[in-house]
């Protein structure tokens, strides 16, 4: 039987820590603040935004959330970001993704000042993961590293297979775990939609990170006994959120995240701690 990461307990502890950190900053006269921009947010994006805002408020972080009209152009959005980059009242800036197709997401993410990029998506922050230089870690990847620090504290030489090469999780996770930091020095393999025979790779791995967004993709017969499995890929299916780990994963002999349980709480907690890191560094 699987040993489950207790995500609810971990999230609760991270929230307690965030509240303590925010209160300590407040006693020094510092009000941690986030600027959260969105453009024509749909129902799913509005749900994610509301959860981020609620978590920030619970921790003691101020949020200025602005949902711009769907027709907002590239130049107008870049102007908003430039204004926020120059505003010392906001320690962090994030843009809710995805953006409407007429906007260039990469250019938008790169326009956010590196030291305010609390999503950790600016190329300088992404490359810092590999080089072990100061930077802001992508929120979901920071959550993955937090769990692995408990289950696999010594990563050097371990075989890690990451299913998914996206810029939000797969790519930064590969750079971190294969890089030179205390979380790194693992042997990392990245699989994607064009990879053949996924199981040939996953059966060799000590750690599998599923970030594909394919419901029920991973099953126990694709793994070796004892492998640690973290599922972060989630998909809306028939009005429900479905994860990359199949329900049958409960029979796997190793650490796993609960199947069909969203990793979003971990991601949001790491957003809080990224904001607090920046606010503390600015003090």
N, C-alpha and C positions, 0 to 999 in steps of 0.2 A: 504493500500500500504506500501511496505517496505521503511525503512529509510536506505539509502546506506552509508556505510563507504566510504569516498572519498579517495581511495587508491592513486590515482595520486597526489592529493594535499599533502597527508601525506608523500609520498615518496619524493616529491620536498622539503618539509620542513626539512625532515631528511637529505637530501643531502646538503642543505644549512648549516645545523648545523655541518655536517661532514666537509665541506670545512672550516668553521670558526675554528673548533677545530684543523684541520690539519695545518692551517695557524698559529695558536697560538703556536703549537709545533715547527713549522719551525722557528719562531722568536726566539725560545730558542735553536736552533741548532739541533733539533730532526727531523729526516726524518722517519715518520712511514713507515714500510715496511712489505710486505707479501710475503711468499714463498708458491707457489701454485703448488703442484705436481699432475700429472695425469699419468695413465698407459694405453696406447693404447686407448686414448679417442675416442669414436664414435661421430657421427654427433651431437647428442643431447648434449653430454658432452662438445663438443667443443663450441657449442652455449652458454651453461651456463658459461663456462670458459671465453669466450669473453665478456660476459656481466659483469662478476665480475671484469675483468681486466679494462674494460672501466669505470665502476663506481669508482674503486679505483683511476684511473688516474684523473677522473673528481674531485674527492675529494682532491687530492693531496697526495695520498698514493702510494708509489713505489711498484711494483709487479715484482717478479722474477717467471715466469711461466715455468715449465719444464714438457713436456710430454714425459715420458719414453716409450720405445718400449713395445709392448704387451707381449713379452716373459720375461719381467723383473721378476725376482724371488723375493720371500719373503725377503731373506737375503739382496739382493741388494737394495730393497726399504727401508728396515729398516736402512741400512747404510746411505742412503740419509737423512732419518729423523734424525738420530743421529748427522750427520754433521750439519744440520740446527738447531737442538736443542742447539748446542754449539756455533752457530754463532750469536754474539750480534747484527749484522746488521738487522736481521729479528725479528720483534716483534711478528709476527704471522705465523703459519704454518697451512696449510690445505691440505687435500688430496681429490681430486674430486672423489665422489662416484657416481655410483657403480664401484668397481674394477673388473678386470677379475676373473673368478671363482677359478683360482688356487691360489689366494691370500686371506689371512685371514684378512678380513676387521676389525674385532674387535681388533686383535693384532696390526694392523697398527694404528688404532685410539688411542689405549692405549700407543703406543710408542711415540706419540707426547708429549713433555713436557707440563705438566698441565697448566703452565702459558703462553704458546704459543698456546694453543688449541683454536683458535678463532672460530672454529665450535661448541665448547662447547660439544663435544661428549666423552671426557675422563670420565671414571666412577667417578672420584673425582669431576669433574665439574657438572656432572649429579646429584650426591647425594647432592651437595651444594644447589641445587634448593630446596630440601625438608627441609634442615636444616637451611636455611637462613644464611649460612656461605659464606664468600667471594669465588667467583668463576666466571667462564665465562658462560653466558647463551647461550644455543643453539639458533642459529640465528632466525629460524622460530618461536620458542617459545617466544623469546624476542619481535618479531613483534606482536604476539598474545597479549602478556601482554600490549604492547603499545596501541593497540586498545581498550582493555578492560578497561584500565585506564580512557578512555574517556567515554565509554558507561556504564560501571559498576564499578565505582571507589571503591565500598565497597564490596569485594568479600566474606567476612566472612559469612558462613551459606548459601550461594547461592548453588543451585544444578547445577552441571556442568556435562554434558555427552560428552565424547570424543569418537568419532568413529574412531578407529585405535589405535593400541598399538605399533607402530613402534618405533625404537630407535631414529629416527630423530625428531619426533613430538609427537606422542601419549604418550609415556612413560615420557619424560621430561616435557611435559605440565601437566600431571597428578601429577607429583612430585611437580612442582611449585605451581599449583593452589590448591592442597590439602596440601601443606606444611605450614611452619611457617612464610613465608616472608610477606611483605606488599601486595603481589599479591595473597596470599594464604588463607588458612582456609576455603575453599569451600568444599562442599560434592561432591566428584568426583566419577563418574561411567565410567568405560572403557568398550566399546563394540568392538567387533572384528568379524572376518569372521565366527566364530562358534557361535556367539550370536544369540539367537532366539528373534523374535519379537522386532526389533530395536525400533519401534514406541512406544512400551510400556514404554521404558526408555526416549526417546527423548521428549515425550509429558509431562513428569514430570519436564523437565529441564528448568532452568532459562537461561542457556547458553549452546549452542551446538557447539562443534568444530568438523568439518568434515575433517578427515585426512585419508580417506580410499583409495583414488585413484580409486573410482568407479563412472564413469560419471553419473550425474543426480540422485545420490543416495537419496538425501534429498529433500522432497517436503513439502509444507505448512501443509498438513493434518497430518504430523508426528510431529507437533510442537504445543505448546500452544501459544496463542496470547501474544505478548510482549517479547517473548524469543529472546535473542541475538544469532545470528548464524554467525560463522566465518568458511569459507570454505578454506582450504589450500591444500586439496588433488587434484592433477592435473594429467591427463593422456593424452598421445598422442593417438588420435583416428582419423583415416583417414586423417593424416597429420595436424590435428588441436589439440590444447590443450583444453581438456574438464575438467570441474571442478566437484566436488562432489555435488554442489547445482544445482538443476534443474532450468530451465528457469522460471518455475511456481513459484519459490520462490519470485519473484517480488510482488506477491500478499500477502506475509506474513506480518503481522502487528508487526513489530519489526525491530531492527537494523540487517542488514546483509551485508556481503561482496558481491560485484556484482557477480552474477553467471557467470561462464566461464571466469572470469578475474583472471589471474595468481597472486598468492601471492608472486611470486618470487622477485618483486621489494622490498617489505618489508623485505624479508629475506636478500637480498643483502645489504640493508641499515643498517641492524643490524650487518652484517658482518663488514662493515666499522666502526661502532661504537665500536664493540668488539676490532678491531685492534687498534683504537685510545685509548680505555681504557687501553690496555696493554702498548702502547707506552707512555702514560702519567704516568702510574704507574712505568715504568722503568726509568723515567727521574730523 
